């Protein structure tokens, strides 16, 4: 069963069919009940009309054997006195139920005279010749001249001048009601399954057509997974609906994944290249020192080791940032942090007002250190650090008096392993990770890091972070 209804198309078809089935059953029941109620009301009206016609004749003093309603043409009629005795009945009436008395033939002794009028014992006080305005309805059956049918009976009371309080029971046949209900029920029993079959078939076909692009997306995704070719894209239907948006989002995800994978590949390649140089240099120096101890360049070996250590630390920090490491929520005074990072550096001036932000003290300190290292590397004589408040943001500016950053390179310098020509030497330039790390940390803290032109004509890097 789970396998049978394991697809969206099957479940949608089943759900639509069940909803329509419930709606049809409810509507059919309402129609049948309404039809039956209307037909019963019409039969009751006809029976009441017959009963009141007989009651009018009784009120006028018409003898029992002269009553026009006893011919049985319009339905069975019974006339009962206040004691429940049958005093008149329709001709050829053989059997009756539902009127309170099963008698079909009155006995002559049962017919009262005016001397034994006990109308005061009747259920309703009426004046002689008056017909009750109330009608009591009931359902029953009767057999007339061998034909048995169901009837709707109406009971009307009348007060006569000489025969006391009488009750007239008149019936109207329910054959039309039964026939109409049976016909409607038959039509429903035949039509509803056909309609449900049509609904199921249409839902199945429409759902299959609607889900056809989804199957195309699934096949293409399976092919992409199998081939590992992230340059491929899933087909986008020209329908402007949810499936088209799903395809568009899938392609955007594939594009982002392709960019991320390509970025990781370049990162690995660049990291391998950057690691190869200090490792090869350090190995060469050690091999020369092993063969000729007197030629050992201890200072150069230490520099290569320090450079390798810094590069490894940068790569590990980038790996943690790429993995989604969240900064802490500690409150940090950027002015104090800026003075701490500038302490001991030559030519660095700090102009800061106290502002507090939330984040990792170590990571934000790393950002300031990288910005100061970059500024000192390119400055002619002075580096200026400012910390100020702008609206709901804290702004840290690091400016130098060097040549500055060309406008077309102001975004490229934040890419990993990117170094401008002036910073490519081993002595002056780093691995090209300092500014990339600074921007990644800024983004992780909900801020921004941009490059521009400083007041002295050099580079100006502005770190903006949300205030506490």
C-alpha positions in Angstrom: 0.0 0.0 0.0 2.8 2.4 0.9 4.5 1.6 -2.4 1.2 2.1 -4.3 0.7 5.6 -2.9 4.4 6.5 -2.6 4.2 9.1 -5.4 2.9 12.6 -5.2 0.8 12.0 -8.2 -1.0 9.0 -6.6 -1.5 10.8 -3.3 -2.8 13.9 -5.1 -5.2 11.7 -7.1 -6.4 9.9 -4.0 -6.8 13.1 -2.1 -8.8 14.8 -4.8 -11.0 11.8 -5.4 -11.7 11.4 -1.6 -12.6 15.1 -1.3 -14.9 15.0 -4.3 -16.4 11.7 -3.0 -17.2 13.3 0.4 -18.6 16.4 -1.3 -20.8 14.3 -3.6 -22.0 12.1 -0.8 -22.9 15.2 1.3 -24.5 16.9 -1.6 -26.4 13.7 -2.6 -27.7 13.2 0.9 -28.8 16.8 1.1 -30.6 16.5 -2.2 -32.3 13.3 -1.2 -33.4 14.7 2.1 -34.6 17.9 0.5 -36.5 16.0 -2.2 -38.1 13.6 0.3 -39.1 16.5 2.6 -40.6 18.4 -0.3 -42.5 15.4 -1.6 -43.7 14.5 1.9 -44.9 18.1 2.3 -46.8 17.9 -1.0 -48.4 14.6 0.1 -49.3 16.0 3.5 -50.9 19.1 1.8 -52.9 16.8 -0.4 -54.0 14.6 2.6 -54.9 17.7 4.6 -57.0 19.1 1.8 -58.9 15.8 1.6 -59.4 15.6 5.3 -60.7 19.1 5.5 -63.0 18.5 2.7 -64.6 15.6 4.5 -64.6 17.6 7.8 -66.4 20.4 6.1 -69.1 18.0 4.9 -69.4 16.5 8.4 -69.7 20.0 9.9 -72.5 20.7 7.4 -74.4 17.6 8.7 -73.8 15.4 5.7 -74.6 11.7 6.5 -71.8 9.3 6.6 -73.0 7.3 3.6 -73.2 10.6 1.6 -69.6 11.8 2.2 -67.9 12.3 -1.2 -64.4 11.5 0.2 -65.2 7.9 1.0 -65.1 6.7 -2.6 -61.4 5.9 -2.2 -60.4 7.7 -5.4 -58.2 10.3 -3.6 -56.9 7.9 -0.9 -58.2 6.1 2.3 -60.4 8.1 4.7 -61.4 7.2 8.2 -63.8 9.1 10.5 -63.4 8.4 14.3 -65.4 9.6 17.2 -64.1 11.0 20.4 -64.0 7.5 21.9 -61.7 6.2 19.1 -64.5 4.2 17.4 -64.6 4.1 13.7 -67.8 5.6 12.4 -67.0 5.8 8.6 -64.3 4.6 6.2 -63.5 4.5 2.5 -65.1 1.9 0.3 -63.0 -1.2 -0.5 -60.6 -0.3 2.4 -59.1 -3.7 3.4 -56.2 -2.8 5.7 -54.8 0.4 7.2 -52.0 1.4 9.7 -50.7 4.7 10.9 -54.0 6.4 11.9 -54.4 5.0 15.4 -57.1 2.6 14.5 -56.8 -0.5 12.3 -60.6 -0.9 11.8 -61.8 -0.7 8.2 -65.5 -1.3 8.6 -67.7 0.7 11.0 -70.5 -1.2 12.9 -73.9 0.3 13.0 -73.9 0.2 16.8 -70.8 2.3 16.9 -72.5 5.3 15.2 -73.4 7.7 18.0 -76.3 10.0 18.2 -76.6 13.5 19.5 -77.7 12.1 22.9 -74.3 10.7 23.8 -72.3 13.7 22.8 -69.2 13.8 25.0 -67.5 16.6 23.1 -66.3 18.0 26.3 -63.9 15.1 26.6 -62.3 15.8 23.3 -58.8 17.1 23.0 -59.8 20.6 21.6 -62.8 22.7 22.6 -64.6 23.5 19.4 -68.0 25.1 18.7 -70.6 23.0 16.8 -69.8 23.2 13.1 -66.2 24.3 13.7 -63.2 22.6 12.2 -59.9 22.6 14.0 -57.1 24.7 12.6 -54.5 22.2 13.6 -53.5 19.2 11.6 -51.6 16.1 12.8 -49.5 14.2 10.2 -48.3 10.6 10.3 -47.0 8.0 7.9 -48.6 4.6 7.4 -49.9 2.2 4.8 -53.3 1.0 3.5 -54.7 -1.7 1.2 -57.6 -0.6 -1.1 -59.2 -3.1 -3.4 -56.1 -5.3 -3.2 -53.5 -2.5 -3.8 -51.2 -1.9 -0.9 -49.4 1.5 -0.7 -47.7 3.8 1.7 -49.6 7.0 2.6 -49.1 10.3 4.3 -52.0 10.8 6.7 -53.5 14.0 7.9 -55.8 14.1 11.0 -58.3 17.0 11.3 -60.8 17.4 14.2 -64.3 18.7 13.6 -67.2 19.5 16.0 -70.6 18.5 14.6 -74.1 19.5 15.6 -75.5 16.1 16.1 -72.7 13.6 16.1 -70.2 15.1 18.6 -66.5 15.5 18.2 -65.0 13.6 15.2 -61.6 13.2 13.8 -61.0 12.7 10.0 -58.0 10.7 8.9 -57.3 11.2 5.1 -54.2 9.8 3.3 -52.3 10.8 0.2 -50.2 8.1 -1.6 -46.4 8.3 -1.3 -45.7 6.4 -4.4 -44.5 9.5 -6.2 -42.2 10.3 -3.3 -40.8 6.8 -3.2 -40.4 6.7 -7.0 -38.6 10.1 -7.1 -36.3 9.2 -4.3 -35.5 5.8 -5.8 -34.8 7.5 -9.2 -32.6 10.1 -7.7 -30.7 7.5 -5.7 -30.2 5.3 -8.7 -28.9 8.2 -10.7 -26.5 9.0 -7.9 -25.3 5.4 -7.5 -24.6 5.3 -11.2 -23.4 8.8 -11.8 -21.2 9.3 -8.7 -18.8 6.5 -9.4 -18.5 7.6 -13.0 -17.9 11.2 -11.9 -15.3 10.0 -9.4 -13.6 8.0 -12.1 -13.5 11.1 -14.3 -12.1 13.2 -11.4 -9.4 10.6 -10.6 -8.4 10.3 -14.3 -8.3 14.1 -14.9 -6.3 14.6 -11.6 -3.9 11.8 -12.6 -3.3 13.3 -16.0 -3.1 16.9 -14.8 -0.7 16.0 -12.0 1.5 13.9 -14.3 1.7 16.9 -16.7 2.4 19.3 -13.9 5.1 17.1 -12.4 6.8 16.3 -15.7 9.2 19.2 -15.2 10.0 17.9 -11.7 11.0 14.5 -13.2 13.2 16.4 -15.7 14.8 18.3 -12.9 15.4 15.0 -11.0 16.9 13.3 -14.0 19.3 16.2 -14.6 20.3 16.4 -11.0 21.0 12.6 -11.0 23.1 13.1 -14.2 25.0 16.0 -12.6 25.6 13.9 -9.5 26.9 11.0 -11.5 29.1 13.1 -13.8 30.2 15.6 -11.1 29.9 18.3 -13.7 28.6 21.3 -11.8 28.6 23.4 -14.9 25.4 21.7 -16.1 22.0 23.2 -15.2 18.5 21.8 -14.8 15.8 22.8 -17.4 13.6 25.7 -16.4 10.0 25.4 -17.6 8.5 28.6 -19.0 5.4 28.4 -16.7 6.3 31.0 -14.1 4.9 28.8 -11.3 6.3 27.0 -8.3 8.1 24.4 -10.3 9.7 27.1 -12.5 10.9 28.8 -9.3 12.1 25.5 -8.0 14.2 25.0 -11.1 15.5 28.6 -11.0 16.5 28.1 -7.3 18.1 24.8 -8.1 20.2 26.4 -10.8 21.2 29.2 -8.4 22.2 26.6 -5.9 24.2 24.7 -8.5 25.9 28.0 -9.5 26.7 28.8 -5.9 28.0 25.2 -5.4 30.1 25.4 -8.6 31.6 28.7 -7.4 32.3 27.3 -4.0 33.9 24.2 -5.3 36.0 26.2 -7.8 36.9 28.5 -5.0 38.0 25.6 -2.9 40.0 24.2 -5.8 41.8 27.5 -6.3 42.3 27.7 -2.6 43.9 24.3 -2.4 46.1 25.0 -5.4 47.2 28.4 -4.1 47.7 27.1 -0.6 49.9 24.2 -2.0 51.9 26.8 -4.0 52.3 29.1 -1.1 53.4 26.2 1.2 55.7 24.8 -1.3 58.1 27.8 -1.3 58.9 28.1 2.4 59.0 24.3 2.8 61.4 23.9 -0.1 63.5 26.8 1.1 63.6 25.5 4.6 64.5 22.0 3.4 67.3 23.3 1.2 68.8 25.3 4.0 68.6 22.3 6.3 70.2 19.9 3.7 73.0 22.4 3.1 73.5 22.8 6.9 73.6 19.0 7.2 76.4 18.7 4.6 78.2 22.0 5.5 77.3 23.2 9.0 79.4 26.3 8.5 77.0 27.5 5.8 73.9 27.3 7.9 71.7 30.4 7.5 70.0 30.3 10.8 68.2 33.6 10.4 66.8 32.6 7.0 65.6 29.3 8.4 63.8 31.0 11.3 62.1 33.5 8.9 60.9 30.6 6.7 59.7 28.8 9.7 57.8 31.9 11.0 56.3 32.5 7.5 55.2 28.8 7.3 53.7 29.1 10.8 51.7 32.2 9.9 50.5 30.7 6.7 49.4 27.6 8.4 47.5 29.7 11.0 45.9 31.8 8.3 44.8 28.6 6.4 43.3 27.1 9.6 41.4 30.3 10.4 40.0 30.5 6.9 39.0 26.8 7.2 37.1 27.6 10.4 35.4 30.6 8.8 34.3 28.6 5.8 33.0 25.9 8.1 30.6 28.5 9.6 32.3 29.1 12.9 30.2 31.7 14.8 31.9 34.4 16.8 31.2 34.8 20.5 29.0 37.4 21.9 31.5 39.1 24.2 31.4 42.9 24.4 34.6 44.5 23.0 35.7 48.1 23.2 37.1 48.8 19.8 39.1 51.9 21.0 40.9 49.8 23.6 41.5 47.0 21.1 42.9 49.4 18.5 45.3 51.0 21.0 46.4 47.5 22.1 47.1 46.4 18.5 48.9 49.7 17.7 51.1 49.5 20.7 54.8 48.9 19.8 54.3 49.7 16.1 56.3 52.6 14.7 54.6 55.5 13.0 51.0 54.5 14.0 48.7 57.1 15.5 45.4 56.3 17.2 42.4 58.7 17.4 39.6 56.7 19.0 36.5 57.2 21.1 35.1 54.3 23.1 32.5 52.2 21.2 31.4 48.7 22.1 30.6 45.8 19.7 29.8 42.2 20.2 32.0 39.4 18.8 35.3 37.5 19.2 38.1 39.6 20.6 40.7 37.4 19.0 39.2 37.5 15.5 38.6 41.3 15.6 42.1 41.8 16.9 43.3 39.7 14.0 41.4 42.0 11.6 43.1 45.1 13.1 46.5 43.5 13.1 46.1 42.5 9.4 45.0 46.0 8.5 47.9 47.6 10.4 50.4 45.1 8.8 49.1 46.0 5.3 49.1 49.7 6.0 52.7 49.7 7.4 53.9 47.7 4.4 52.7 50.4 2.0 53.0 53.6 4.1 55.8 56.1 3.5 55.9 57.4 7.0 52.7 57.3 9.0 49.6 55.2 9.6 46.5 56.6 11.3 43.8 54.5 13.1 40.5 56.2 13.9 37.5 54.7 15.9 34.2 56.6 15.8 30.5 56.1 16.0 28.2 56.6 13.0 24.5 56.0 13.8 24.1 52.4 14.9 27.5 51.4 13.6 31.1 51.5 14.9 33.6 52.6 12.3 37.3 51.7 12.4 39.5 53.4 9.8 43.1 52.5 9.0 44.7 55.0 6.6 48.3 55.3 5.3 50.2 57.9 3.3 51.4 55.5 0.6 50.4 55.2 -3.0 46.9 53.8 -2.3 45.0 51.1 -4.0 43.9 51.6 -7.6 40.1 51.9 -7.9 39.8 48.8 -10.1 41.7 46.7 -7.6 39.8 47.8 -4.5 37.6 44.6 -4.5 40.1 42.3 -6.0 42.5 42.7 -3.1 40.0 41.0 -0.7 40.2 37.8 -2.7 42.4 35.0 -1.3 46.0 34.8 -2.4 45.7 38.0 -4.4 48.7 40.3 -4.1 49.3 43.5 -6.2 52.5 43.8 -8.0 54.1 46.0 -5.4 53.5 43.3 -2.7 54.7 40.2 -4.5 58.2 40.0 -3.1 58.8 37.5 -0.4 60.2 40.2 1.9 57.5 42.9 1.5 54.4 40.9 0.7 52.5 38.2 2.6 50.6 35.3 1.2 47.7 37.4 0.1 45.4 36.1 2.9 45.4 39.0 5.4 42.7 41.2 3.7 40.7 38.1 2.8 40.6 37.0 6.4 39.8 40.5 7.6 36.7 40.7 5.3 35.5 37.2 6.2 35.7 38.0 9.9 33.9 41.4 9.3 31.1 39.6 7.5 30.8 36.9 10.2 30.3 39.8 12.7 27.5 41.3 10.6 29.7 44.1 9.4 31.6 45.3 6.2 35.2 46.0 5.2 35.8 48.3 2.3 38.9 49.9 0.7 39.0 53.6 -0.5 41.3 56.6 -0.7 42.6 58.1 2.5 43.0 61.8 3.5 46.8 61.6 2.8 46.3 60.1 -0.6 47.0 56.5 0.5 44.7 53.6 1.1 41.9 53.8 3.6 40.3 50.6 5.0 37.0 51.1 6.9 35.6 48.4 9.1 31.9 48.9 10.1 30.3 46.8 12.8 27.0 47.0 14.5 27.0 48.5 18.0 26.0 46.6 21.0 
